[in-house]
Amino acid sequence: MSQLLLSNKMLKYSLIVAVCESFGIGIKGDLPWHIKSELKYFSQTTKRVTDPQKRNVAIMGRKTYFGIPASKRPLPDRLNIVLSRTLTPADLPSDVLLCPDLETAMQKIENEEIGNQIENVWIVGGSGVYAEAMKSPRCHRLYLTQIKGNFECDTFFPEIPPSFCEVPLDAETPRGIQEENGIKYEYKILEKQ
Ligand SMILES: NC(=O)c1ccc[n+]([C@@H]2O[C@H](COP(=O)([O-])OP(=O)(O)OC[C@H]3O[C@@H](n4cnc5c(N)ncnc54)[C@H](OP(=O)(O)O)[C@@H]3O)[C@@H](O)[C@H]2O)c1
């Protein structure tokens, strides 16, 4: 994977999201679709490290964290960071980091001891976190799964700025139209120029 992490000592991150044609991403705190192979791609992509001594970070908003089934959170093999101004550390497992905002989270990773044990940083939602993340110079790439068709959604991905351009897929990313249970989808990677 060609994810650029350190550029002029500023730690960068990438976003990963699955969107339907209306740019919907969620409904009632859950995903609007059930596509096991897409969840597997999310898991493999956000876990992948070249240095086996390191792990990746997954940064997410409060609702995204609690939208993950209780048995599957925190996301395993990744440092989970939850953004919230209403939770207290006691509301989360002790191995989950709570931060009041995205920049505080990034500075914690950059400045503290944990930074040495981290390879990639992933922004995994939701809506407001994605919007803030795309505007930042820290943003490297957007790993976008385009779900064909429309699903009922109450949460949407923000507009992608024109500075994001499609780049060739990583070697690990499946190419072409995928299909599971009649739902067609395709992986894309966009890079912020
Ligand atoms: N399709 C996908 O790939 C995908 C990915 C992720 C999520 N989702 C779906 O999206 C929905 C959840 O997303 P959402 O947009 O509703 O909520 P969210 O962003 O996950 O959570 C919102 C909460 O997170 C905190 N927060 C968000 N942005 C913050 C920021 N920049 N700084 C500090 N705190 C921040 C706030 O918590 P406090 O109110 O506690 O301060 C806010 O109320 C679910 O349905 C989920 O399944 C889909």
PDBQT file of the ligand as one rigid body, heavy atoms in Angstrom, charges set to zero:
ROOT
HETATM    1  N1  LIG A 201     -20.916   3.514   5.130  1.00  0.00    +0.000 N 
HETATM    2  C1  LIG A 201     -19.836   3.714   5.843  1.00  0.00    +0.000 C 
HETATM    3  O1  LIG A 201     -18.710   3.469   5.383  1.00  0.00    +0.000 OA
HETATM    4  C2  LIG A 201     -19.970   4.263   7.231  1.00  0.00    +0.000 A 
HETATM    5  C3  LIG A 201     -18.827   4.648   7.955  1.00  0.00    +0.000 A 
HETATM    6  C4  LIG A 201     -18.998   5.187   9.229  1.00  0.00    +0.000 A 
HETATM    7  C5  LIG A 201     -20.270   5.338   9.752  1.00  0.00    +0.000 A 
HETATM    8  N2  LIG A 201     -21.344   4.955   9.029  1.00  0.00    +0.000 N 
HETATM    9  C6  LIG A 201     -22.699   5.149   9.545  1.00  0.00    +0.000 C 
HETATM   10  O2  LIG A 201     -22.857   6.535   9.844  1.00  0.00    +0.000 OA
HETATM   11  C7  LIG A 201     -23.681   6.690  11.005  1.00  0.00    +0.000 C 
HETATM   12  C8  LIG A 201     -22.899   7.379  12.098  1.00  0.00    +0.000 C 
HETATM   13  O3  LIG A 201     -22.337   8.582  11.603  1.00  0.00    +0.000 OA
HETATM   14  P1  LIG A 201     -22.799  10.029  12.118  1.00  0.00    +0.000 P 
HETATM   15  O4  LIG A 201     -22.292  11.027  11.147  1.00  0.00    +0.000 OA
HETATM   16  O5  LIG A 201     -24.269  10.003  12.405  1.00  0.00    +0.000 OA
HETATM   17  O6  LIG A 201     -22.105  10.149  13.531  1.00  0.00    +0.000 OA
HETATM   18  P2  LIG A 201     -20.566  10.140  14.003  1.00  0.00    +0.000 P 
HETATM   19  O7  LIG A 201     -19.772  11.157  13.273  1.00  0.00    +0.000 OA
HETATM   20  O8  LIG A 201     -20.055   8.764  14.041  1.00  0.00    +0.000 OA
HETATM   21  O9  LIG A 201     -20.792  10.579  15.508  1.00  0.00    +0.000 OA
HETATM   22  C9  LIG A 201     -21.242  11.881  15.780  1.00  0.00    +0.000 C 
HETATM   23  C10 LIG A 201     -20.732  12.256  17.144  1.00  0.00    +0.000 C 
HETATM   24  O10 LIG A 201     -19.320  12.080  17.186  1.00  0.00    +0.000 OA
HETATM   25  C11 LIG A 201     -18.737  13.182  17.826  1.00  0.00    +0.000 C 
HETATM   26  N3  LIG A 201     -18.035  13.931  16.796  1.00  0.00    +0.000 N 
HETATM   27  C12 LIG A 201     -18.224  13.905  15.476  1.00  0.00    +0.000 A 
HETATM   28  N4  LIG A 201     -17.353  14.681  14.833  1.00  0.00    +0.000 NA
HETATM   29  C13 LIG A 201     -16.577  15.194  15.754  1.00  0.00    +0.000 A 
HETATM   30  C14 LIG A 201     -15.492  16.062  15.717  1.00  0.00    +0.000 A 
HETATM   31  N5  LIG A 201     -14.990  16.539  14.549  1.00  0.00    +0.000 N 
HETATM   32  N6  LIG A 201     -14.935  16.425  16.857  1.00  0.00    +0.000 NA
HETATM   33  C15 LIG A 201     -15.414  15.939  18.011  1.00  0.00    +0.000 A 
HETATM   34  N7  LIG A 201     -16.436  15.074  18.136  1.00  0.00    +0.000 NA
HETATM   35  C16 LIG A 201     -17.022  14.732  17.003  1.00  0.00    +0.000 A 
HETATM   36  C17 LIG A 201     -19.872  13.948  18.469  1.00  0.00    +0.000 C 
HETATM   37  O11 LIG A 201     -20.101  13.266  19.704  1.00  0.00    +0.000 OA
HETATM   38  P3  LIG A 201     -20.662  13.989  21.011  1.00  0.00    +0.000 P 
HETATM   39  O12 LIG A 201     -22.059  14.409  20.667  1.00  0.00    +0.000 OA
HETATM   40  O13 LIG A 201     -20.590  12.932  22.046  1.00  0.00    +0.000 OA
HETATM   41  O14 LIG A 201     -19.747  15.163  21.267  1.00  0.00    +0.000 OA
HETATM   42  C18 LIG A 201     -20.993  13.706  17.499  1.00  0.00    +0.000 C 
HETATM   43  O15 LIG A 201     -22.274  13.864  18.083  1.00  0.00    +0.000 OA
HETATM   44  C19 LIG A 201     -24.096   5.276  11.397  1.00  0.00    +0.000 C 
HETATM   45  O16 LIG A 201     -25.323   4.962  10.757  1.00  0.00    +0.000 OA
HETATM   46  C20 LIG A 201     -22.978   4.422  10.843  1.00  0.00    +0.000 C 
HETATM   47  O17 LIG A 201     -23.376   3.083  10.614  1.00  0.00    +0.000 OA
HETATM   48  C21 LIG A 201     -21.217   4.428   7.790  1.00  0.00    +0.000 A 
ENDROOT
TORSDOF 0
